[in-house]
């Protein structure tokens, strides 16, 4: 049973990783830009 | 597709939404100008009222032309047309009067408070009349909103034909104000336009959802004269519009967030918002046009090529794919992460406003707000995909409507945190103003409602 679910589990891990990576990158860049432009 | 009207009816349904729905945005801008006491914004608002007053002419002429063109068409009832015409003439006369008062006010060297308040009062009365005229106008053509045979209630269609004009017409106004603000280099006007972009983006969500429900209300069981293929073409474009609104709304909000910290804008990022807005407006115009064609056969012309195959298109493909477990479960998992981000961020910021962690200034907690906004974007995207898996069922669950209403209220209320001057000046050890605490309570209540409404969907 578990073997049949492996593609779904892998897909969950991939999609969630991509979404979290994008959110992390977006937050990192925004804060970096803000700190650089701060007076 | 022809976007340029080639008949009185087409011109009328296009022009008439500006003095009605557009008046709400003009009034919002004008009220902001009065609150912010910005001379440039007040004068811009007055000029907009003059333009809307002038639009009374094409609105009346096209309405009169449509009435004559469609007099022999059995679909349109003479009584409904004459009711709409009677109220329409009254509303347009009041609109012209508002425009005339604004014209006199704008040419005076010094703006007097009396003149400003007179225009405001006239515009509010005009808006009240426009609400009646608009409703009587929809009823002339949209007889489907009275159908009682459909599995999905017709209230969805009724709300959609009203609501869809808010992000579209509002976006035109936001873009107009934004261009004027860039030209005048007026920061208050830039911020107001950016807030308008964000509000339009947020309103895109209930518009998309009500549109999806309207599709079922008009196709299950099928209604004579309504083509599913044409609806699919409209909702494919609606998907692109949703992305355009998301890009414009998020980049606009980021400018507001950065301005809060830096006290100034950077030209590059303002131009980026402008570019997104122009592209989105183009996509939105095509979406609106295809939406209008669904139930307005009188505006179609012989050269229009209408879709006939209801089994093709982006939305149909998404519906098929998202029904596979391999796609559904990952996006649902992402949706839960999005909720965690939104609620976590809102909870932390709201608790500070309500009086927790007073050792931290409001400016410090304001820095974490982008996490919540990213959560909203994640969930609009994943939620839209999940919805397509079984939209007919989801939309008819009793907790879906409150969920969507709470999303709209919660997202708009969060804007307050990035625009309030009083809240921004709350330093470490200081208490937030009572108005901010009420907004914080509203934000928490709304997002709690969203999470609960979503979780209850499959069970009640």
Interface residues (C-beta under 8 A of the other chain):
Chain A: X7 X8 X11 X12 X14 X15 X16 X19 X20 X22 X23 X26 X27 X30 X31 X33 X34 X37 X38 X39
Chain B: X254 X257 X258 X261 X262 X266 X325 X326 X327 X329 X330 X331 X333 X334 X337 X341 X367 X370 X371 X374 X375 X378
